[in-house]
Amino acid sequence: MELKEIEDLIKAVSKFPGLGPKSAKRIILKLINNKNEIMKPTINALLDVYKNISRCNYCGVLKSSKDECNNCENLQKKFSKICVVENIADQWSIESTNIFSGYFHILGGTISGAVDKSQRLLIESLVERVKKQNIEEVIVATSATVEGQTTAYYIEETLKNLNVKISKLAQGLPVGGEIESLDDGTLFSAFKNRTEL
């Protein structure tokens, strides 16, 4: 019979994407068998992230709690484009391709068909950023799912009266596909062949 502490940890770790109870057990055994080499540094790193990293309430990007957000507060680079994505994993996927030079705006999810989450998403702050930062183009890089397309349409409707070009990712982005799971070539093609909404 397993100890309660280990059972609780297995439940917690098995909530990670792609991990189930068996994988969680293997990870936990690896940690227990390597307390000083793996477990302690992992605990310290997790604690640092827990204490010091948060999402910017304005643009959604991860930032140090102690500092200004480099994405929306530090405007020295004066980009003319904003790429709108659903989550931070999408931002990281796009950044890894080096195809996009501009600001990111992380919505924090999508508008579900059943429940209107638009009030909880960072859409109002997107409108503010477009107005304040003289943005010329908003690239809507939501997933090709029903929820992603619904969100893209809502953003288009929200921004249509502003003097800004609105485009979306094009070919290479499969219907039902998630941005974070696409390879670099597919993302590159989708960005290069984006179309105006």
N, C-alpha and C positions, 0 to 999 in steps of 0.2 A: 504494500500500500504506500502511495506517495505522500510526502509531507504536504501540508496545506499551502505553505509558502511556494513550493514548486508547482502545485496544481494551479494556484493563482497566476503564477508567472507563465505557465503553459497557456492558460486561457488568454492572457494579455498578448503574448507573442503570436498566437495563432490568429489574431485579428488582423495581422499585417497582410497586405495583398500577396497572394501566391503561397501563403503558408497555412498549413493545417496543423492539427495536433501532433502528427508524427514529425514534421519538420521542426516544429517548435520544441519538441523534446530533444531533438538532435542539437539544436542551437543551445538550449539550456545546459545540456550535458557538456558541451564544448566550453561554455562559460564557466561552469562549476569546476571543470578539470583544469582550467587556465585562469584562475582568479586574478593573479597579478599581471599576466601578460595581456589578457583580453578583457576580462570582466571589469576590473578597476578603471582602465582607460575608457571603456565604453560607458560606464556609469558617470564618470567625470564629464565626458563629452555630452551625454544626454542632459546632465544637470546644467551645463553651460548653455546649451540650446534652450532648455526650459526657462532659465532665468533671463537670458539676454536676447533672444530672437523672437520677433513678433511680426505679424502682417501689418503693413501700412494701412490705416483705415481709409485712406484716400485713393491709392492706386492698387492696393492688394499685394504688392511685392514684399518679400521677406526683407526685414531690416533689423539692425541692432536696436534694441530698445533704448539705448543711450544716445543714439545719433539720429540726425535727420535722414529721411529716405532719399537715397541717391537717385532714385528713379524719377521722383516728382518734385522734390524740393530743390535739388541742385540742378538748375536749368542752364548751366554754362555751355553745354554742348548744343543747345538750341535745335533739337531735332524737329522735323516738320511732320513726322508720322507717329501714330500710336497703333500698336498691335494689341488687339483685344483677345484675350484667351480665357478659358474657363477656370484653369487652375495653375498652380505653380509648376507642376510637372510639364504642362504644355509650354510654359515660358522656357524652362530649362531645355526642352527638346529643340525649340526654335533657336535658342541662343547657341546651342552646340553646332548648328549648321553654318553660323556666321553669315547667313543670307540677309538678315534684317538689321538695319541700323536705325534705331529710334527708341521711343519709350514703350514700355509694356503697361498694360492695364489688365489686372487679373480680377475677373468678375466674382470668383468664389463659388462657381457652380453654374447651373443653367435654370431657365424657366421651365418648370415641369408642366406637362399638359394638364395634370390634375390640380396642382396647387400653384398659384401665382406667387413666385418667389422674387419678383422683380424689386420689391421693396428691400429685400435683404441683400441683393446683389449690388455691386458698386457701379450702378448705371448712372445715377445722378452725378456722382463725382466725375464720371467719364465726360458728361456734357460740360461740366465746369472746366475740365482740363482742355477740352477742344476750344472753348471760348477764350480762356485765359492765356493759353500757350500758343495761340495762332497756328493751330494744327491744320495742315492742308489735306492730309489723308488719314482715314481711320481704316485699318485692315482688320476685318472681323475674321478671326481664326478660331471659330468654334467648331466642334466636332460635327461630322456629317450624320449625326443621329437626329431623331425627331426633336428631342429637347434642344440640341445644339442649333438646329435650323430655326426653331421657334425663337430662341434667344437672339439669333442673328437678325431675324425679321423684326423683332421688338427693338433692337438697337438701331436698325435702319430707320424705322418709323420715328424713333425718339430723336434722331439726328438729322432727319430729312430737311428741316427748315433752317439748318445752319449752313453756312457757306463752306462745306467740307466735302471732299470726295470720299465716298464710302465704297470699299472694295471687299471682296471675300476671296478665300483661297479657292483655287480652281482644280483642274485635272491633276490626278495623282492622289487626291483625297477621296478614298472610297466611301460609298454610302454606308453608314453604320460604323465608320471607323473612328477611333479615338486618336487625337493628335499625339499624345504621349507614346503611343505604340508604333508610330510610323518611323521608317528608316530615313536617314539623311537625304537620300536621293529623291524619295517621294515628297518630303517636305520642301526640298529645293524646287522641284517641279511645280508644286502647289503654289509656292510664293511667286515664282517667275510668271506663272500663267494665271494670276489672280484676275478676277473680272470685277467691273464696277457694278454696284447694286443699284 
